[in-house]
Amino acid sequence: MRVLTVNPGSSSVKLAVIENDAVLDQTSVATASAQRSRRPLLDLVRRWAPVDAVGVRFVHGGRRTEPIRLGDKEIARLTALTPLAPLHQPSSLALAALAEEIAPGTVFACFDTAFHTGIPEAAARYALPANWVREHDLRRYGFHGLSCAYALRRTAELLNTEPRELRVVCCHLGAGVSVTAIRGARSVDTSMGFTPLEGAVMATRSGSVDPGLLMYLLRAGITEAAGLEDTLEHSSGLAGMTGTGGDIRDVLAARADGRPEADLAIEVYLHRLRHEIGAMTAALDRLDALVFTGGVAEHQPGLIAELAAKLGIFDVRIDPDRLPAPGDRVLSPVRAGTRVVLVTAREDLELAKQTEAAAVGPRLG
């Protein structure tokens, strides 16, 4: 089956045509804009007709457990989730509408949250009043599920085993950062929660902050709710600590130039990551592999080595000779107790796989 994948990020849109797990064509739009994606998307549909289905990545799907063909009712439900993923949901909705206009009746939504829908209630539950939880569906949803699903499959291939047999902690390191415990090919705990703000330090997002501190900022009049949300989403994390835009390359360059605030920011970033890795490991009965994926992991292997240097308690070690090698690879020595694996993020392949499994209906052409 030939699938067109639409993967909106924070600042770009990646488009690809995939058939039988092979990329036939791909392009990227350097802004998360449906308007600027119109021509590239239309060109791909025409160039590769017939296209059987279109898969659009949605960061938040609520409690949806699998992809779904988009219609008016589902669009309304996903629109209502926008406050929980304000950086991504509007772009996905706009791109889905564009895809439906170009390829009517063939558009499917694939959800980052779906991978986490089966996590145990003890991991999903916030200790809030039961009536709040029940009436407003307050729970830890988790994110980066498409990335985790692909990374698990690829790790199983590299380790010559079945995905269901592995106990894995998967670290997605990009502009957003999450750490997920995986057992039986499903998430059993994850660092992100009700929104993608929870957990580790990110490029511009704060990660977890004491809620009492946030209440203090509001009560003291230092900020108001809208300003607080904007600051936590756009002006915190590495960006807020260093005065940069939050790109890890810029922060590492500033550290190399001797800027103390950049040095501290990297230490905070790594400390919080180790904290989340430890917590996720505790959710498993054993740790077979520590998996890194995402743009930061792929392009900054030296940072991964720096992170791993203080994870010896989990028998995590890295062979320095394997760091510079290209592609997906095992970074740990042959006899290491915990395998350390680096996998290129391929959400497009996971989008295509899930869309194909869900798709029914006529071809495009």
C-alpha positions as CSV (number, residue, x, y, z in Angstrom):
1,M,0.0,0.0,0.0
2,R,1.2,3.5,-0.9
3,V,0.8,6.0,2.0
4,L,1.5,9.7,2.2
5,T,2.7,10.6,5.7
6,V,2.3,14.1,7.2
7,N,4.4,14.8,10.2
8,P,4.1,18.3,11.7
9,G,6.8,19.3,14.2
10,S,7.3,22.5,16.2
11,S,8.8,24.4,13.3
12,S,8.5,22.2,10.2
13,V,6.4,19.7,8.3
14,K,7.9,16.5,7.0
15,L,6.1,14.8,4.1
16,A,6.9,11.4,2.6
17,V,5.4,8.8,0.3
18,I,6.1,5.3,1.6
19,E,5.3,1.9,0.2
20,N,6.3,-1.5,1.7
21,D,8.5,0.3,4.3
22,A,10.5,2.1,1.6
23,V,10.5,5.9,1.2
24,L,9.7,6.7,-2.5
25,D,9.8,10.4,-2.1
26,Q,10.0,13.0,0.7
27,T,10.2,16.7,1.3
28,S,10.2,19.1,4.2
29,V,8.5,22.5,4.7
30,A,10.6,24.8,6.8
31,T,7.6,26.1,8.8
32,A,4.7,24.4,10.5
33,S,2.2,25.9,8.0
34,A,-0.6,24.2,6.2
35,Q,-0.7,27.0,3.7
36,R,3.0,26.5,2.7
37,S,2.5,22.8,2.7
38,R,-0.3,22.9,0.1
39,R,1.9,22.8,-3.0
40,P,4.4,20.2,-1.8
41,L,1.6,17.9,-0.6
42,L,-0.4,18.3,-3.8
43,D,2.7,17.6,-5.9
44,L,3.4,14.4,-4.0
45,V,-0.2,13.2,-4.4
46,R,0.0,13.9,-8.2
47,R,3.5,12.5,-8.7
48,W,2.9,9.2,-6.9
49,A,-0.8,8.6,-7.8
50,P,-2.5,6.4,-6.9
51,V,-2.0,7.0,-3.2
52,D,-4.0,4.7,-1.0
53,A,-4.1,6.7,2.3
54,V,-2.8,9.7,4.1
55,G,-1.5,9.4,7.7
56,V,-1.3,12.6,9.8
57,R,0.6,12.6,13.1
58,F,-1.3,14.0,16.0
59,V,0.5,14.6,19.3
60,H,-2.7,14.3,21.4
61,G,-5.4,11.7,20.7
62,G,-6.9,11.5,24.2
63,R,-7.7,7.9,25.0
64,R,-7.7,6.7,21.4
65,T,-5.8,3.4,21.2
66,E,-5.3,3.2,17.4
67,P,-5.4,5.3,14.2
68,I,-8.8,6.5,13.0
69,R,-10.2,7.8,9.7
70,L,-10.9,11.4,10.1
71,G,-14.4,12.8,9.9
72,D,-16.3,15.8,11.4
73,K,-17.0,14.2,14.7
74,E,-13.3,13.1,15.2
75,I,-12.0,16.6,14.1
76,A,-14.2,18.2,16.7
77,R,-12.9,15.8,19.4
78,L,-9.3,16.5,18.5
79,T,-9.9,20.2,18.3
80,A,-11.1,20.1,21.9
81,L,-7.7,18.7,22.9
82,T,-5.8,21.7,21.6
83,P,-5.2,23.3,25.1
84,L,-3.3,20.1,26.1
85,A,-0.9,20.3,23.2
86,P,-0.9,23.9,22.0
87,L,2.4,23.7,20.1
88,H,1.3,20.9,17.9
89,Q,-2.4,20.2,17.7
90,P,-3.4,23.3,15.7
91,S,-0.8,22.4,13.0
92,S,-2.0,18.8,12.8
93,L,-5.6,19.9,12.5
94,A,-4.8,22.4,9.7
95,L,-2.8,19.9,7.8
96,A,-5.4,17.2,8.2
97,A,-8.0,19.6,6.7
98,L,-5.6,20.3,3.8
99,A,-5.1,16.6,3.2
100,E,-8.8,15.9,3.3
101,E,-9.3,18.7,0.7
102,I,-6.7,17.2,-1.6
103,A,-7.4,13.5,-0.9
104,P,-11.0,13.3,0.5
105,G,-12.0,10.2,2.4
106,T,-8.5,8.8,2.8
107,V,-7.1,10.7,5.8
108,F,-6.2,8.9,9.0
109,A,-5.0,10.4,12.3
110,C,-2.2,8.5,14.1
111,F,-1.6,9.5,17.7
112,D,1.5,9.8,19.8
113,T,-0.6,9.2,22.9
114,A,-2.0,5.8,21.7
115,F,1.2,3.9,22.6
116,H,0.7,4.9,26.3
117,T,-3.0,4.2,26.7
118,G,-2.4,0.9,28.4
119,I,-0.1,2.1,31.2
120,P,-1.1,0.9,34.6
121,E,-3.6,3.1,36.5
122,A,-1.0,3.7,39.2
123,A,1.3,5.3,36.6
124,A,-1.5,7.2,34.8
125,R,-3.3,8.6,37.9
126,Y,-2.6,12.0,39.4
127,A,-3.3,12.3,43.2
128,L,-6.1,14.8,42.7
129,P,-9.7,14.7,43.9
130,A,-11.5,11.8,42.3
131,N,-14.4,13.9,41.1
132,W,-11.9,16.2,39.2
133,V,-10.2,13.2,37.6
134,R,-13.6,11.6,36.6
135,E,-15.3,14.7,35.3
136,H,-12.3,16.1,33.4
137,D,-10.4,13.0,32.4
138,L,-7.3,14.2,34.2
139,R,-4.5,11.6,33.7
140,R,-1.0,11.1,32.4
141,Y,-1.4,10.6,28.6
142,G,2.3,10.4,27.5
143,F,3.7,11.5,24.1
144,H,6.3,10.6,21.5
145,G,4.5,7.3,21.1
146,L,5.1,6.9,17.3
147,S,8.8,7.5,17.9
148,C,8.9,4.9,20.7
149,A,7.0,2.3,18.7
150,Y,9.5,2.6,15.8
151,A,12.5,2.7,18.1
152,L,11.4,-0.5,19.8
153,R,10.9,-2.4,16.5
154,R,14.3,-1.3,15.3
155,T,16.0,-2.1,18.5
156,A,14.6,-5.6,18.4
157,E,16.0,-6.0,14.9
158,L,19.4,-4.8,16.0
159,L,19.4,-7.2,19.0
160,N,17.9,-10.1,17.0
161,T,14.9,-10.6,19.3
162,E,11.2,-10.0,19.4
163,P,9.9,-6.6,20.6
164,R,7.6,-8.2,23.1
165,E,10.6,-9.9,24.8
166,L,12.4,-6.7,25.5
167,R,12.4,-4.4,28.6
168,V,13.4,-1.1,27.3
169,V,13.8,2.5,28.5
170,C,13.4,4.7,25.4
171,C,14.7,8.3,25.4
172,H,13.4,10.6,22.7
173,L,15.7,13.5,22.6
174,G,14.7,16.4,20.3
175,A,13.3,19.8,20.9
176,G,10.9,17.8,23.1
177,V,12.3,15.2,25.5
178,S,10.6,12.2,27.0
179,V,11.6,8.9,28.6
180,T,9.4,5.8,28.4
181,A,9.5,2.4,30.1
182,I,8.4,-0.3,27.7
183,R,7.5,-3.9,28.5
184,G,5.6,-6.4,26.3
185,A,5.9,-3.9,23.4
186,R,3.8,-1.3,25.3
187,S,4.4,1.7,27.5
188,V,4.2,1.0,31.2
189,D,5.3,4.5,32.3
190,T,6.5,7.7,30.8
191,S,7.9,11.1,31.8
192,M,5.4,13.3,29.9
193,G,1.9,13.5,31.4
194,F,-1.3,15.4,30.9
195,T,0.6,17.7,28.5
196,P,4.0,17.5,26.9
197,L,5.3,19.9,29.5
198,E,5.9,17.3,32.2
199,G,9.2,15.5,32.7
200,A,12.7,16.3,31.5
201,V,14.2,19.6,30.6
202,M,13.6,20.5,26.9
203,A,14.7,23.1,24.4
204,T,12.1,25.7,25.3
205,R,9.9,23.8,27.7
206,S,10.6,23.7,31.4
207,G,9.8,20.1,32.2
208,S,8.4,19.3,35.6
209,V,8.3,22.3,38.1
210,D,7.0,22.3,41.6
211,P,3.3,23.2,41.3
212,G,3.7,25.3,44.5
213,L,6.3,27.4,42.8
214,L,3.9,28.1,39.9
215,M,1.1,29.0,42.3
216,Y,3.5,31.4,44.0
217,L,4.3,33.1,40.7
218,L,0.5,33.6,40.1
219,R,-0.3,34.7,43.7
220,A,2.6,37.2,43.8
221,G,1.5,38.8,40.5
222,I,4.8,38.0,38.9
223,T,2.8,36.6,35.9
224,E,-0.7,35.6,35.0
225,A,-2.1,32.3,33.7
226,A,-1.6,33.1,30.0
227,G,1.9,34.5,30.5
228,L,2.9,31.6,32.7
229,E,1.8,29.1,30.0
230,D,3.7,31.0,27.3
231,T,6.8,31.1,29.4
232,L,6.7,27.4,30.3
233,E,6.2,26.4,26.7
234,H,8.4,28.9,24.8
235,S,10.9,30.7,27.1
236,S,12.1,28.0,29.6
237,G,14.2,24.9,29.3
238,L,17.6,25.4,27.7
239,A,16.4,28.6,26.1
240,G,15.5,30.2,29.4
241,M,18.6,29.1,31.2
242,T,21.0,30.3,28.6
243,G,19.4,33.2,26.7
244,T,19.7,31.2,23.4
245,G,16.9,29.8,21.3
246,G,17.2,26.5,23.1
247,D,18.9,24.6,20.2
248,I,21.2,22.1,21.8
249,R,23.9,22.9,19.2
250,D,23.9,26.6,20.3
251,V,24.0,25.7,24.0
252,L,26.9,23.2,23.5
253,A,28.8,25.9,21.5
254,A,28.2,28.4,24.3
255,R,29.6,25.9,26.8
256,A,32.6,25.3,24.6
257,D,33.2,29.1,24.6
258,G,33.3,29.0,28.4
259,R,29.9,30.5,29.2
260,P,29.0,29.3,32.8
261,E,25.3,29.5,32.2
262,A,25.5,27.1,29.3
263,D,27.6,24.7,31.3
264,L,25.1,24.7,34.1
265,A,22.2,24.3,31.6
266,I,23.8,21.1,30.2
267,E,24.3,19.8,33.7
268,V,20.7,20.4,34.6
269,Y,19.5,18.9,31.3
270,L,21.6,15.7,31.9
271,H,20.7,15.5,35.6
272,R,17.0,15.6,34.8
273,L,17.4,13.0,32.1
274,R,19.2,10.6,34.4
275,H,16.5,11.2,37.0
276,E,13.8,10.2,34.5
277,I,15.8,7.2,33.3
278,G,16.1,6.0,36.8
279,A,12.4,6.4,37.4
280,M,11.5,4.5,34.2
281,T,13.9,1.7,35.0
282,A,12.2,1.3,38.4
283,A,8.9,0.6,36.4
284,L,10.5,-2.5,34.8
285,D,11.5,-5.9,36.2
286,R,14.8,-5.7,34.3
287,L,16.5,-3.4,31.9
288,D,17.6,-5.0,28.6
289,A,18.3,-1.9,26.6
290,L,18.6,1.9,27.0
291,V,17.5,3.3,23.7
292,F,18.2,6.8,22.4
293,T,16.4,8.3,19.5
294,G,15.5,11.8,18.1
295,G,17.6,14.5,16.5
296,V,19.7,15.3,19.6
297,A,20.6,11.6,20.1
298,E,21.4,11.2,16.4
299,H,23.6,14.3,15.9
300,Q,25.1,14.6,19.4
301,P,26.4,11.2,20.3
302,G,29.1,12.8,22.5
303,L,26.3,14.1,24.7
304,I,24.9,10.6,25.0
305,A,28.3,9.4,26.2
306,E,28.4,12.2,28.8
307,L,24.9,11.2,30.0
308,A,25.8,7.5,30.2
309,A,29.0,8.1,32.1
310,K,27.0,8.5,35.3
311,L,24.6,5.6,34.7
312,G,27.0,2.9,35.9
313,I,24.5,1.8,38.5
314,F,22.4,0.4,35.7
315,D,25.4,-1.3,34.1
316,V,25.3,1.2,31.3
317,R,28.6,1.6,29.4
318,I,29.5,2.9,26.0
319,D,32.3,1.8,23.6
320,P,33.9,5.1,22.4
321,D,34.9,3.4,19.2
322,R,31.2,3.0,18.3
323,L,30.2,6.6,18.9
324,P,31.4,8.1,15.5
325,A,29.9,5.4,13.4
326,P,26.8,6.3,11.2
327,G,23.3,4.9,11.3
328,D,21.4,2.8,13.8
329,R,23.8,1.0,16.1
330,V,24.6,-0.6,19.4
331,L,26.9,1.7,21.4
332,S,27.6,-0.6,24.3
333,P,30.5,-3.1,24.5
334,V,29.7,-6.7,23.5
335,R,29.5,-8.0,27.1
336,A,27.7,-5.0,28.7
337,G,24.8,-6.0,30.9
338,T,22.5,-3.2,29.5
339,R,22.7,-2.7,25.8
340,V,22.8,1.0,24.7
341,V,21.2,1.5,21.3
342,L,21.0,4.6,19.1
343,V,18.1,4.6,16.6
344,T,17.4,7.3,14.0
345,A,13.9,8.7,14.6
346,R,11.6,7.4,11.8
347,E,8.1,8.5,12.7
348,D,7.3,8.5,9.0
349,L,7.7,4.8,8.8
350,E,5.6,4.2,11.9
351,L,3.0,6.6,10.5
352,A,2.9,4.6,7.3
353,K,2.7,1.2,9.1
354,Q,-0.2,2.3,11.4
355,T,-2.1,4.0,8.6
356,E,-1.8,1.0,6.4
357,A,-3.1,-1.3,9.1
358,A,-6.1,1.0,9.6
359,A,-6.8,2.0,6.0
360,V,-9.9,0.9,4.0
361,G,-11.6,2.6,1.1
362,P,-10.9,3.7,-2.5
363,R,-7.6,4.7,-4.0
364,L,-6.6,8.2,-5.0
365,G,-5.5,9.0,-8.5
